[in-house]
Amino acid sequence: MARIPDIVPVSELRQGAAELLKRVRKTRGPVVVTQRGRAAAVLLSVDEYERREREIEILKLLAQGEKQIAAGIGHSLDDVLAEADELLGQDSP
């Protein structure tokens, strides 16, 4: 189950930005910043942001692969392994 993110008003961000940044780095979770009672932004640590971006890229590649498989486009496992062996300078068994 997803964790409920911390929610802070923009005034708290203004008054204690350094402390809030420290908390974001420590918890690795998102902090939702509100303005006038509505969500305005999400604050993430750089490490967490980069991790999520990598995961999104992997999911996009998997979805693209699924579409190619459904369309009959692609290569057999044997072909892929043979090409990998060739790139690595090894002979196929």
N, C-alpha and C positions, 0 to 999 in steps of 0.2 A: 504494500500500500504506500502511496506517495506521501511524503512528509509535508505537512503544512508549512509554507514558507513564513519567515518572519515578516512582519509588516510594520513599517515605520513611516511617520509623516515626514514630509520634506523639511519641516522645521527641525526635526531631530537630526536629519542629515546635515543641515546647515550648522547646527550647534555642536555636533560631535562627530564630524566626518572621520577623523582619525580613529576614534574608538569603533565606529561602525565598520570601517575597513578592516580593522583588526579582527572583529567578530566574524566578518564574511570569510576572511582567510582561515580562521580557526575552524568554523563550522562547515566550510565548503558548501554550504547551502545558499540558495538565493534569498535575497531580501527584497521585498516588494516595497517600493517607495510610493507613498500616496500624496496626492495634492488635492486639496478640497474634498477629501474623503473618497477619492477615486484612485485606482491604481494608475500610476504615471510612468513608472520605470521599474526595471528589475536590476538589481546589483549582484554581480557574481565575481568571484575571484578569477584572476586571469587563468590559473591552472584549471579551474572548473569550466570556464568558458572554452578553453582549448580542447579539453576532454570531450565536451559536448559537441563541439564542431567536428572532431574526428569521428565520433559516433554517427553523426548525421551523414557525413561523407560515406562511411561504410554502408549505412542503410540505403543511401542513394545508389551505390554501386550494386548492392544486392537486388534492389528493385529493378535496376537496369538489366541485370543478368536474368532475372525472372521473366522480364518482357522478351528478352532475346530467346530464351528457352521456349516460351510459349509461341513465338513466331518461327521457331525452327532454325534460328540463327545461332551459330556458335560452333564450338569444336568439341570433339569427343575427348574424354579423359585421357585416352591413350595418346592422342595428338598433343595435348597440353603437356603431358609428362615427357613425351619425346622431345618437344621443344625446350622444356626446362632442362632436361639432360644435356641437350646440345648447347644451351646457353652456359651451363655450368662446366662444359668440357668433359662430360662423362659419356660413356657408351651405354646404350640401353641394354638391359639384361636379355 
